[in-house]
Amino acid sequence: MDAPTIGMVGDAEASTLLRIIHAAFEEMRGRLDPPSGALSESADSLKSLFARGERAALALVEGAAVGCVFMMRTGVELYAHRLAVAPQARRRGVGRALMSYVEQVALTEGCSYVRVGVRLALPQNRAFFEQLGYVAIAEAAHAGYNAPTFVHMVKELGPQMLRVVEVVPYDPDWRQRFETEAAAVRAALGDALLGVEHIGSTSVPGLPAKPIIDMMPLVRDVREVDRRISAMAAAGYTPRGEFGLPGRRYFVKGPAHARLVHCHIYAADNPEVERHLAFRNYLRTHPAERDAYAQLKMQLAQAHPTDIVAYMDGKNGLIKQLEAEALRWRQPEK
């Protein structure tokens, strides 16, 4: 089979798109709970997607339509869905070609990542996206279901440029930067949010730091955050899932080589919350310990200007010591 030709189409092609979607999803009939909405699509429902700003790409082979995918941009996110390949064109690279096209669109438009939702009942689909470099960041459930029914998967885009370790003197403007970003996160998380804390070195007056704002939004249940990924994307945030720390939802703003914000979301009763706040408050009220930490940070930045791992490893021992002291010292916040 020849390589597919792919291009954008509009609602004039709704009937062609509908035929591909119905043919592709028919084999899933009866296998999914809840059932796939694709099987109940109509030409009018597809046209309504176009009316709300969604786009569709159509794959042709020798003039025949064999695959399609819909996409919707929200801030730094391009969300792809309704990926469908006609049964006669399966395992011919059509799905890969369509997702490659989606990623090129995302790059051209300055998106940071592409997101897809994959049914947990279709492990072969999850394996397909994993082969394309997508990473699962969170499980979620359809409305009315308590147990997870699908998983969010993302692929970050663009070159992963060298991260320079830059520690600069404390800047009073960091507080305002935090307030601006906190307001955007409050709007994105809505009633799931209990509060937002400024943490990390930029939250300690007088402490030199990498000029990256660390914030810690607190929620009742981190699973609520998984329903607001698109809202966070609209505020410029890329989701990274737990990213090695169970119970966390981690988002970043800005490219890898020029991060602007690290956003660590926790349930309010997570033990990590107390650790972060105790460390911050201890350094705010103990200038000698703050200055010792500052001196080490500047020495490490000079010694490892392009090695973020060595910089972080070099701080680890003192951070653990200060955290232990802070937890012994901690007092309830007034």
TILUMVO-196216 format. One record per residue (C-alpha): residue number from 0; x, y, z; residue in one letter. Coordinates in steps of 0.2 Angstrom, whole numbers, plus 2048, in hexadecimal, padded with zeros to 3 digits. Example, Ala and Ser with C-alpha at 12.3 -4.5 7.8 and 13.67 -1.06 7.14 Angstrom:
2
<seq: 0 X: 83E Y: 7EA Z: 827 type: a>
<seq: 1 X: 844 Y: 7FB Z: 824 type: s>
This chain:
334
<seq: 0 X: 800 Y: 800 Z: 800 type: m>
<seq: 1 X: 806 Y: 811 Z: 7FC type: d>
<seq: 2 X: 80A Y: 81E Z: 80A type: a>
<seq: 3 X: 7FB Y: 828 Z: 80F type: p>
<seq: 4 X: 7F8 Y: 83A Z: 809 type: t>
<seq: 5 X: 7F2 Y: 844 Z: 818 type: i>
<seq: 6 X: 7E9 Y: 855 Z: 819 type: g>
<seq: 7 X: 7DD Y: 85F Z: 822 type: m>
<seq: 8 X: 7CA Y: 85E Z: 81D type: v>
<seq: 9 X: 7BB Y: 867 Z: 823 type: g>
<seq: 10 X: 7A9 Y: 863 Z: 826 type: d>
<seq: 11 X: 7A5 Y: 860 Z: 814 type: a>
<seq: 12 X: 7AE Y: 84F Z: 816 type: e>
<seq: 13 X: 7A3 Y: 84B Z: 825 type: a>
<seq: 14 X: 79B Y: 83C Z: 81D type: s>
<seq: 15 X: 7AC Y: 835 Z: 818 type: t>
<seq: 16 X: 7B3 Y: 837 Z: 829 type: l>
<seq: 17 X: 7A4 Y: 82F Z: 830 type: l>
<seq: 18 X: 7A6 Y: 820 Z: 825 type: r>
<seq: 19 X: 7B8 Y: 81D Z: 82B type: i>
<seq: 20 X: 7B4 Y: 81F Z: 83D type: i>
<seq: 21 X: 7A5 Y: 813 Z: 83D type: h>
<seq: 22 X: 7AF Y: 806 Z: 834 type: a>
<seq: 23 X: 7BE Y: 808 Z: 83F type: a>
<seq: 24 X: 7B4 Y: 808 Z: 850 type: f>
<seq: 25 X: 7A8 Y: 7FA Z: 84B type: e>
<seq: 26 X: 7B3 Y: 7ED Z: 851 type: e>
<seq: 27 X: 7B3 Y: 7F5 Z: 862 type: m>
<seq: 28 X: 7A0 Y: 7F3 Z: 864 type: r>
<seq: 29 X: 79C Y: 7EA Z: 874 type: g>
<seq: 30 X: 7AE Y: 7EA Z: 87A type: r>
<seq: 31 X: 7AE Y: 7FB Z: 883 type: l>
<seq: 32 X: 7A5 Y: 801 Z: 893 type: d>
<seq: 33 X: 79F Y: 80E Z: 890 type: p>
<seq: 34 X: 79D Y: 80C Z: 87E type: p>
<seq: 35 X: 7A7 Y: 816 Z: 872 type: s>
<seq: 36 X: 79E Y: 826 Z: 86C type: g>
<seq: 37 X: 7A5 Y: 824 Z: 85B type: a>
<seq: 38 X: 798 Y: 817 Z: 857 type: l>
<seq: 39 X: 78A Y: 823 Z: 85A type: s>
<seq: 40 X: 792 Y: 831 Z: 84F type: e>
<seq: 41 X: 789 Y: 839 Z: 841 type: s>
<seq: 42 X: 78D Y: 845 Z: 833 type: a>
<seq: 43 X: 785 Y: 853 Z: 83E type: d>
<seq: 44 X: 78F Y: 84E Z: 84D type: s>
<seq: 45 X: 79F Y: 84F Z: 844 type: l>
<seq: 46 X: 79A Y: 860 Z: 83C type: k>
<seq: 47 X: 797 Y: 866 Z: 84E type: s>
<seq: 48 X: 7A9 Y: 862 Z: 852 type: l>
<seq: 49 X: 7AF Y: 86D Z: 844 type: f>
<seq: 50 X: 7A3 Y: 87A Z: 84A type: a>
<seq: 51 X: 7AC Y: 87B Z: 85B type: r>
<seq: 52 X: 7BD Y: 87D Z: 853 type: g>
<seq: 53 X: 7C3 Y: 86B Z: 851 type: e>
<seq: 54 X: 7CC Y: 866 Z: 841 type: r>
<seq: 55 X: 7CE Y: 855 Z: 839 type: a>
<seq: 56 X: 7DC Y: 84D Z: 82E type: a>
<seq: 57 X: 7D7 Y: 840 Z: 821 type: l>
<seq: 58 X: 7E3 Y: 833 Z: 81A type: a>
<seq: 59 X: 7E2 Y: 82D Z: 808 type: l>
<seq: 60 X: 7EA Y: 81F Z: 7FF type: v>
<seq: 61 X: 7E8 Y: 81E Z: 7EC type: e>
<seq: 62 X: 7DA Y: 82A Z: 7EE type: g>
<seq: 63 X: 7D0 Y: 820 Z: 7FB type: a>
<seq: 64 X: 7CD Y: 827 Z: 80C type: a>
<seq: 65 X: 7D4 Y: 81A Z: 819 type: v>
<seq: 66 X: 7D7 Y: 824 Z: 829 type: g>
<seq: 67 X: 7D3 Y: 834 Z: 833 type: c>
<seq: 68 X: 7D6 Y: 83C Z: 843 type: v>
<seq: 69 X: 7CE Y: 84B Z: 84C type: f>
<seq: 70 X: 7D9 Y: 858 Z: 856 type: m>
<seq: 71 X: 7D5 Y: 867 Z: 861 type: m>
<seq: 72 X: 7E2 Y: 874 Z: 867 type: r>
<seq: 73 X: 7E0 Y: 87B Z: 879 type: t>
<seq: 74 X: 7EF Y: 886 Z: 87E type: g>
<seq: 75 X: 7FF Y: 87C Z: 87D type: v>
<seq: 76 X: 7F5 Y: 86B Z: 87A type: e>
<seq: 77 X: 7EF Y: 863 Z: 86A type: l>
<seq: 78 X: 7E3 Y: 856 Z: 86F type: y>
<seq: 79 X: 7E0 Y: 848 Z: 862 type: a>
<seq: 80 X: 7D2 Y: 83D Z: 862 type: h>
<seq: 81 X: 7C7 Y: 832 Z: 856 type: r>
<seq: 82 X: 7D6 Y: 82A Z: 84E type: l>
<seq: 83 X: 7CF Y: 81E Z: 842 type: a>
<seq: 84 X: 7D6 Y: 812 Z: 835 type: v>
<seq: 85 X: 7CB Y: 809 Z: 829 type: a>
<seq: 86 X: 7CC Y: 7F6 Z: 82C type: p>
<seq: 87 X: 7D4 Y: 7F2 Z: 81A type: q>
<seq: 88 X: 7E2 Y: 7FF Z: 81E type: a>
<seq: 89 X: 7E7 Y: 7F8 Z: 82F type: r>
<seq: 90 X: 7F9 Y: 7F5 Z: 833 type: r>
<seq: 91 X: 7FF Y: 7FF Z: 824 type: r>
<seq: 92 X: 806 Y: 80E Z: 82D type: g>
<seq: 93 X: 7F6 Y: 819 Z: 82B type: v>
<seq: 94 X: 7F4 Y: 81C Z: 83E type: g>
<seq: 95 X: 806 Y: 820 Z: 840 type: r>
<seq: 96 X: 805 Y: 82C Z: 831 type: a>
<seq: 97 X: 7F6 Y: 835 Z: 838 type: l>
<seq: 98 X: 7FE Y: 837 Z: 849 type: m>
<seq: 99 X: 80E Y: 83D Z: 841 type: s>
<seq: 100 X: 803 Y: 84A Z: 838 type: y>
<seq: 101 X: 7FB Y: 84F Z: 848 type: v>
<seq: 102 X: 80C Y: 852 Z: 851 type: e>
<seq: 103 X: 812 Y: 85C Z: 842 type: q>
<seq: 104 X: 802 Y: 867 Z: 843 type: v>
<seq: 105 X: 806 Y: 869 Z: 856 type: a>
<seq: 106 X: 818 Y: 86E Z: 853 type: l>
<seq: 107 X: 813 Y: 87B Z: 846 type: t>
<seq: 108 X: 807 Y: 883 Z: 851 type: e>
<seq: 109 X: 812 Y: 884 Z: 860 type: g>
<seq: 110 X: 80A Y: 876 Z: 86B type: c>
<seq: 111 X: 814 Y: 86E Z: 879 type: s>
<seq: 112 X: 80C Y: 85D Z: 877 type: y>
<seq: 113 X: 7FF Y: 852 Z: 870 type: v>
<seq: 114 X: 7F3 Y: 849 Z: 87B type: r>
<seq: 115 X: 7E8 Y: 83A Z: 878 type: v>
<seq: 116 X: 7DB Y: 830 Z: 882 type: g>
<seq: 117 X: 7DD Y: 81D Z: 881 type: v>
<seq: 118 X: 7D0 Y: 810 Z: 887 type: r>
<seq: 119 X: 7D7 Y: 805 Z: 894 type: l>
<seq: 120 X: 7CD Y: 7F7 Z: 88D type: a>
<seq: 121 X: 7D8 Y: 7F9 Z: 87D type: l>
<seq: 122 X: 7EA Y: 7F5 Z: 882 type: p>
<seq: 123 X: 7EF Y: 7F3 Z: 870 type: q>
<seq: 124 X: 7EA Y: 805 Z: 86D type: n>
<seq: 125 X: 7F5 Y: 80A Z: 87C type: r>
<seq: 126 X: 803 Y: 800 Z: 875 type: a>
<seq: 127 X: 802 Y: 809 Z: 865 type: f>
<seq: 128 X: 803 Y: 81A Z: 86C type: f>
<seq: 129 X: 812 Y: 814 Z: 878 type: e>
<seq: 130 X: 81B Y: 80F Z: 868 type: q>
<seq: 131 X: 819 Y: 820 Z: 861 type: l>
<seq: 132 X: 820 Y: 828 Z: 871 type: g>
<seq: 133 X: 811 Y: 82C Z: 87B type: y>
<seq: 134 X: 811 Y: 82A Z: 88E type: v>
<seq: 135 X: 803 Y: 827 Z: 899 type: a>
<seq: 136 X: 801 Y: 835 Z: 8A6 type: i>
<seq: 137 X: 7F0 Y: 831 Z: 8AF type: a>
<seq: 138 X: 7E1 Y: 825 Z: 8AF type: e>
<seq: 139 X: 7D0 Y: 82D Z: 8AF type: a>
<seq: 140 X: 7BE Y: 827 Z: 8AE type: a>
<seq: 141 X: 7AF Y: 82C Z: 8A3 type: h>
<seq: 142 X: 7A1 Y: 834 Z: 8AB type: a>
<seq: 143 X: 797 Y: 829 Z: 8B6 type: g>
<seq: 144 X: 7A5 Y: 81C Z: 8B9 type: y>
<seq: 145 X: 7B0 Y: 81B Z: 8C8 type: n>
<seq: 146 X: 7BD Y: 80F Z: 8C2 type: a>
<seq: 147 X: 7C9 Y: 816 Z: 8B4 type: p>
<seq: 148 X: 7C4 Y: 813 Z: 8A2 type: t>
<seq: 149 X: 7D1 Y: 81C Z: 899 type: f>
<seq: 150 X: 7E3 Y: 823 Z: 89A type: v>
<seq: 151 X: 7EA Y: 834 Z: 895 type: h>
<seq: 152 X: 7F9 Y: 832 Z: 88A type: m>
<seq: 153 X: 805 Y: 840 Z: 885 type: v>
<seq: 154 X: 813 Y: 843 Z: 879 type: k>
<seq: 155 X: 81E Y: 852 Z: 87C type: e>
<seq: 156 X: 824 Y: 85B Z: 86C type: l>
<seq: 157 X: 833 Y: 865 Z: 867 type: g>
<seq: 158 X: 846 Y: 864 Z: 86A type: p>
<seq: 159 X: 84B Y: 860 Z: 87C type: q>
<seq: 160 X: 859 Y: 86D Z: 87C type: m>
<seq: 161 X: 867 Y: 86E Z: 889 type: l>
<seq: 162 X: 861 Y: 874 Z: 89A type: r>
<seq: 163 X: 86C Y: 881 Z: 8A1 type: v>
<seq: 164 X: 86E Y: 882 Z: 8B4 type: v>
<seq: 165 X: 86B Y: 894 Z: 8B8 type: e>
<seq: 166 X: 86A Y: 89A Z: 8CA type: v>
<seq: 167 X: 867 Y: 8AD Z: 8CC type: v>
<seq: 168 X: 865 Y: 8B9 Z: 8DB type: p>
<seq: 169 X: 854 Y: 8BA Z: 8E3 type: y>
<seq: 170 X: 847 Y: 8C4 Z: 8D9 type: d>
<seq: 171 X: 839 Y: 8CC Z: 8E2 type: p>
<seq: 172 X: 82F Y: 8CB Z: 8D1 type: d>
<seq: 173 X: 82E Y: 8B8 Z: 8D4 type: w>
<seq: 174 X: 820 Y: 8BA Z: 8E0 type: r>
<seq: 175 X: 815 Y: 8C3 Z: 8D3 type: q>
<seq: 176 X: 81A Y: 8B6 Z: 8C6 type: r>
<seq: 177 X: 813 Y: 8A9 Z: 8D2 type: f>
<seq: 178 X: 803 Y: 8B3 Z: 8D5 type: e>
<seq: 179 X: 800 Y: 8B4 Z: 8C2 type: t>
<seq: 180 X: 803 Y: 8A2 Z: 8BF type: e>
<seq: 181 X: 7F8 Y: 89D Z: 8CF type: a>
<seq: 182 X: 7EA Y: 8A7 Z: 8C8 type: a>
<seq: 183 X: 7EB Y: 89E Z: 8B7 type: a>
<seq: 184 X: 7EB Y: 88D Z: 8C0 type: v>
<seq: 185 X: 7DD Y: 892 Z: 8CC type: r>
<seq: 186 X: 7D2 Y: 895 Z: 8BC type: a>
<seq: 187 X: 7D7 Y: 885 Z: 8B4 type: a>
<seq: 188 X: 7D4 Y: 87A Z: 8C3 type: l>
<seq: 189 X: 7C4 Y: 883 Z: 8C9 type: g>
<seq: 190 X: 7BB Y: 87B Z: 8D8 type: d>
<seq: 191 X: 7C7 Y: 86C Z: 8D9 type: a>
<seq: 192 X: 7D4 Y: 878 Z: 8E0 type: l>
<seq: 193 X: 7D6 Y: 87C Z: 8F3 type: l>
<seq: 194 X: 7E5 Y: 888 Z: 8F2 type: g>
<seq: 195 X: 7F6 Y: 88B Z: 8E9 type: v>
<seq: 196 X: 806 Y: 88C Z: 8F2 type: e>
<seq: 197 X: 816 Y: 894 Z: 8EC type: h>
<seq: 198 X: 825 Y: 888 Z: 8F0 type: i>
<seq: 199 X: 837 Y: 885 Z: 8EB type: g>
<seq: 200 X: 845 Y: 891 Z: 8EB type: s>
<seq: 201 X: 83C Y: 89F Z: 8E3 type: t>
<seq: 202 X: 830 Y: 8A0 Z: 8F1 type: s>
<seq: 203 X: 83D Y: 8A4 Z: 8FE type: v>
<seq: 204 X: 842 Y: 8B6 Z: 8FF type: p>
<seq: 205 X: 855 Y: 8B9 Z: 8FD type: g>
<seq: 206 X: 858 Y: 8A8 Z: 8F6 type: l>
<seq: 207 X: 861 Y: 8A6 Z: 8E5 type: p>
<seq: 208 X: 858 Y: 89A Z: 8D9 type: a>
<seq: 209 X: 855 Y: 894 Z: 8C8 type: k>
<seq: 210 X: 848 Y: 8A0 Z: 8C1 type: p>
<seq: 211 X: 83B Y: 893 Z: 8C0 type: i>
<seq: 212 X: 82B Y: 895 Z: 8CB type: i>
<seq: 213 X: 826 Y: 886 Z: 8D5 type: d>
<seq: 214 X: 814 Y: 885 Z: 8DA type: m>
<seq: 215 X: 80A Y: 878 Z: 8E4 type: m>
<seq: 216 X: 7F7 Y: 879 Z: 8E1 type: p>
<seq: 217 X: 7ED Y: 86F Z: 8ED type: l>
<seq: 218 X: 7DE Y: 865 Z: 8E9 type: v>
<seq: 219 X: 7D2 Y: 859 Z: 8F2 type: r>
<seq: 220 X: 7D5 Y: 84B Z: 8E5 type: d>
<seq: 221 X: 7E3 Y: 84B Z: 8D8 type: v>
<seq: 222 X: 7D8 Y: 841 Z: 8CD type: r>
<seq: 223 X: 7CD Y: 850 Z: 8CA type: e>
<seq: 224 X: 7DD Y: 858 Z: 8C2 type: v>
<seq: 225 X: 7DC Y: 84B Z: 8B4 type: d>
<seq: 226 X: 7CC Y: 852 Z: 8AE type: r>
<seq: 227 X: 7D3 Y: 863 Z: 8AD type: r>
<seq: 228 X: 7E3 Y: 85F Z: 8A2 type: i>
<seq: 229 X: 7DC Y: 86A Z: 893 type: s>
<seq: 230 X: 7D8 Y: 878 Z: 89F type: a>
<seq: 231 X: 7EA Y: 878 Z: 8A5 type: m>
<seq: 232 X: 7F0 Y: 877 Z: 893 type: a>
<seq: 233 X: 7E6 Y: 886 Z: 88F type: a>
<seq: 234 X: 7F0 Y: 88F Z: 89D type: a>
<seq: 235 X: 800 Y: 889 Z: 895 type: g>
<seq: 236 X: 804 Y: 87A Z: 89F type: y>
<seq: 237 X: 80B Y: 869 Z: 899 type: t>
<seq: 238 X: 805 Y: 85A Z: 8A3 type: p>
<seq: 239 X: 813 Y: 84D Z: 8A9 type: r>
<seq: 240 X: 808 Y: 842 Z: 8B4 type: g>
<seq: 241 X: 80F Y: 83C Z: 8C5 type: e>
<seq: 242 X: 821 Y: 83E Z: 8BD type: f>
<seq: 243 X: 829 Y: 832 Z: 8CA type: g>
<seq: 244 X: 81F Y: 838 Z: 8DA type: l>
<seq: 245 X: 80F Y: 82E Z: 8DD type: p>
<seq: 246 X: 800 Y: 839 Z: 8E2 type: g>
<seq: 247 X: 807 Y: 848 Z: 8D8 type: r>
<seq: 248 X: 801 Y: 850 Z: 8C8 type: r>
<seq: 249 X: 80F Y: 859 Z: 8C0 type: y>
<seq: 250 X: 80E Y: 867 Z: 8B3 type: f>
<seq: 251 X: 81B Y: 872 Z: 8AB type: v>
<seq: 252 X: 81B Y: 882 Z: 8A2 type: k>
<seq: 253 X: 828 Y: 887 Z: 895 type: g>
<seq: 254 X: 834 Y: 87C Z: 88A type: p>
<seq: 255 X: 840 Y: 870 Z: 893 type: a>
<seq: 256 X: 84F Y: 87C Z: 890 type: h>
<seq: 257 X: 845 Y: 88B Z: 897 type: a>
<seq: 258 X: 839 Y: 886 Z: 8A4 type: r>
<seq: 259 X: 82E Y: 893 Z: 8AB type: l>
<seq: 260 X: 823 Y: 88A Z: 8B8 type: v>
<seq: 261 X: 823 Y: 879 Z: 8C1 type: h>
<seq: 262 X: 812 Y: 875 Z: 8C7 type: c>
<seq: 263 X: 810 Y: 867 Z: 8D4 type: h>
<seq: 264 X: 7FE Y: 863 Z: 8D8 type: i>
<seq: 265 X: 7FA Y: 858 Z: 8E8 type: y>
<seq: 266 X: 7EB Y: 854 Z: 8F2 type: a>
<seq: 267 X: 7EB Y: 85F Z: 901 type: a>
<seq: 268 X: 7EE Y: 850 Z: 90D type: d>
<seq: 269 X: 7FD Y: 849 Z: 903 type: n>
<seq: 270 X: 80D Y: 848 Z: 90F type: p>
<seq: 271 X: 817 Y: 851 Z: 901 type: e>
<seq: 272 X: 80D Y: 861 Z: 905 type: v>
<seq: 273 X: 814 Y: 862 Z: 917 type: e>
<seq: 274 X: 825 Y: 85F Z: 911 type: r>
<seq: 275 X: 825 Y: 86D Z: 904 type: h>
<seq: 276 X: 81D Y: 87A Z: 90F type: l>
<seq: 277 X: 829 Y: 876 Z: 91E type: a>
<seq: 278 X: 838 Y: 877 Z: 913 type: f>
<seq: 279 X: 832 Y: 888 Z: 90C type: r>
<seq: 280 X: 82D Y: 88F Z: 91D type: n>
<seq: 281 X: 83D Y: 889 Z: 925 type: y>
<seq: 282 X: 848 Y: 892 Z: 919 type: l>
<seq: 283 X: 83D Y: 8A2 Z: 919 type: r>
<seq: 284 X: 841 Y: 8A3 Z: 92C type: t>
<seq: 285 X: 852 Y: 89C Z: 92E type: h>
<seq: 286 X: 85E Y: 8A8 Z: 924 type: p>
<seq: 287 X: 86E Y: 89E Z: 929 type: a>
<seq: 288 X: 867 Y: 88E Z: 921 type: e>
<seq: 289 X: 860 Y: 898 Z: 912 type: r>
<seq: 290 X: 871 Y: 89F Z: 90F type: d>
<seq: 291 X: 87A Y: 88E Z: 910 type: a>
<seq: 292 X: 86E Y: 887 Z: 904 type: y>
<seq: 293 X: 871 Y: 896 Z: 8F8 type: a>
<seq: 294 X: 884 Y: 894 Z: 8F9 type: q>
<seq: 295 X: 882 Y: 882 Z: 8F4 type: l>
<seq: 296 X: 876 Y: 886 Z: 8E6 type: k>
<seq: 297 X: 882 Y: 893 Z: 8DE type: m>
<seq: 298 X: 891 Y: 888 Z: 8E0 type: q>
<seq: 299 X: 888 Y: 879 Z: 8D7 type: l>
<seq: 300 X: 882 Y: 884 Z: 8C9 type: a>
<seq: 301 X: 893 Y: 88A Z: 8C6 type: q>
<seq: 302 X: 89A Y: 879 Z: 8C6 type: a>
<seq: 303 X: 88C Y: 871 Z: 8BC type: h>
<seq: 304 X: 886 Y: 87E Z: 8B0 type: p>
<seq: 305 X: 87F Y: 872 Z: 8A3 type: t>
<seq: 306 X: 87B Y: 862 Z: 8AE type: d>
<seq: 307 X: 86B Y: 864 Z: 8B7 type: i>
<seq: 308 X: 86C Y: 852 Z: 8BE type: v>
<seq: 309 X: 87D Y: 856 Z: 8C7 type: a>
<seq: 310 X: 876 Y: 866 Z: 8CD type: y>
<seq: 311 X: 867 Y: 85E Z: 8D5 type: m>
<seq: 312 X: 871 Y: 84F Z: 8DC type: d>
<seq: 313 X: 87D Y: 85C Z: 8E4 type: g>
<seq: 314 X: 86F Y: 864 Z: 8ED type: k>
<seq: 315 X: 867 Y: 854 Z: 8F3 type: n>
<seq: 316 X: 870 Y: 851 Z: 903 type: g>
<seq: 317 X: 86E Y: 863 Z: 90A type: l>
<seq: 318 X: 85C Y: 863 Z: 905 type: i>
<seq: 319 X: 858 Y: 853 Z: 90F type: k>
<seq: 320 X: 861 Y: 85A Z: 91E type: q>
<seq: 321 X: 857 Y: 86B Z: 91D type: l>
<seq: 322 X: 847 Y: 862 Z: 91A type: e>
<seq: 323 X: 84A Y: 857 Z: 92A type: a>
<seq: 324 X: 84E Y: 867 Z: 934 type: e>
<seq: 325 X: 83E Y: 86F Z: 92D type: a>
<seq: 326 X: 833 Y: 861 Z: 931 type: l>
<seq: 327 X: 839 Y: 861 Z: 943 type: r>
<seq: 328 X: 837 Y: 874 Z: 944 type: w>
<seq: 329 X: 826 Y: 875 Z: 93B type: r>
<seq: 330 X: 818 Y: 87F Z: 942 type: q>
<seq: 331 X: 806 Y: 881 Z: 93D type: p>
<seq: 332 X: 805 Y: 890 Z: 931 type: e>
<seq: 333 X: 7FC Y: 89F Z: 938 type: k>
